């Protein structure tokens, strides 16, 4: 085992020792040549180019997705039609003759009663079952082929259903 290790070390050390040392760097240029190259002063560089901003957009702001939804920043309608699906929480589901009715709580801490087909700011209530409400949320992405997605809000979380 020791012989093999020594043989490997010897084989790798031989090519390294055979390499010639690097050639010394070429002689430096004479001082007169270095003095011939003049450095421009800072005032000349500053006056050579200026960027005029008026009428131009900021080049560092992304053109794709400005980061905010125009529906969320605009003035909203009061009540449930002015709320986003992500802002409401499901508080209860009640059975009536025609089907189910859901109780939603908005960010204003008020409770709203909704039925299937009722509109919110970014979608509508698609269906209401005994344990969940399914929303059809409008997708605001020009690159997406899907224009709506389903958002399901359950009355109880998944952990409580197991027990």
N, C-alpha and C positions, 0 to 999 in steps of 0.2 A: 504494500500500500504506500509506504514511504517512497519507494523507488518511482512509483507512478507520479506522485505529487512532485518529486524533484525533477522528473523528466518534463513535466508540463511547465514548471517554472523555468527550467533551462531553455525550453523551446520558445517561450514567450519573451525571455530576456535577451536572447541572441539577436532577433530583428531590431529590438529597441536600441541595442548597443551599436548595431551596424549603421544606424541612421546618422547621417552627417549633421553636425550642428547647423543651425540656421545661419545664412549669410548675414554679415553685418549690414545695417541699413546703408543705403547709398549716401554718398557725401552730401552734406547740407548745402543748400544754395548759398551763394555769396550774399553778404549783407546788402550789397548795392541793388540786387534784384528784388529783395524784400522791401527795400525802401521805395522802389519804383512803383509798387502797387499802393495806391492811395485808398484809404477808407473814407467813404462818404460820411459827412456829418449828419447828425440826427435831424437837423432842421430841413435839410434837403430831402430826406426820405419822407418826412411828414407832409411836405408840400407837394410831393410827387403824386400821391394818390389819396383821394378822400372819397368816402362812401356817402352818397346822398340818400337819406332814408325816406324822404317825403314821397308818398304815393306807392311805396313798396311794402310788401308783407314782411313779417319777421321770418328769416330763413330757418330759425331754430324751432318754430312752432310746427307741430305735425299737421299735415293736411288731412290725414285719415283720423276720424273720430276725435273731436275736440275735447272729449272727456266728460261731457255732460249731455244729458238728454234734454232737448229743447222743451219737452213737455214738463220736465221737473223744474225748470227755471222760469217758465212763463207763469203768468197769473192763473191760478187754478180756480175752478168752480168750487163753491162750498159744498160740503157733504161728500157722500160716497162717490159720485161721478168725478170728483177732483182728486181721488186718492189712487196711488199705485197699488198693484197687487202685492208687492213686497212689503208695503207699509201696513196692511191690515192683518189681523190675527183672528183665527177662528175661535169663538168662545162657546158656541153651542149649535145643535141641530135639533129641529122640532119637526114632528110629523103632523101634517094636516091632510085634509081630504084629497086635495089635488096633488100631493106629493110632499117633498121635504122643503123646509125653510131653514136658512142658516143665519146665525147671529155673528156678525163680524164687528171687531173693535178696531177703530182707526187710531192714528197717532194723536188725535185730539181727545182720546179716552172716551169717546162717545160710542154707543152700540148702535149698529145698523142691522136691519132685517133685510135679507136678500133672497131672491128667488132665481131659478134658472133663467138665463137669458138677460139678466140685468147687467148694464155696462158699468165699468170702472174706467179710470183714465187711460190705462194701457191694456185693456182687454175686457173680457166679459165672463160671467159665471156660466160655465158649460153645463155642469150637472152637479146635483147634490145627492149624496147617498147617506145611509144611516151613520157612517163613520167619517166621511170626508167631503170636501168641496173641491171640484175640479174647475180650474180657471183656464180659459184660452187666452194666453198673453201674446200681444202683438210683438213681433221681433223687429227691432229697429236697427237692422244691420244690412247695408246694401249688398254685401258680398254673400249673404246667406240665401240659400234657395228656399228655406223654410220661412214662411211669413208669420206663422203662429206656433207657439209651443204650449204644451199642457203643464200647468203648475198645480200640484195636488197639495192641499192643506188638510192634514188629518186632525180629527178632534183630539185624539190622544197620540202621544209620540210612540215610536216603534218599541221602546223599552217597556212602556206601560202595557202594551198589548200582549206581551209575552207572559206576564205574570198572571 
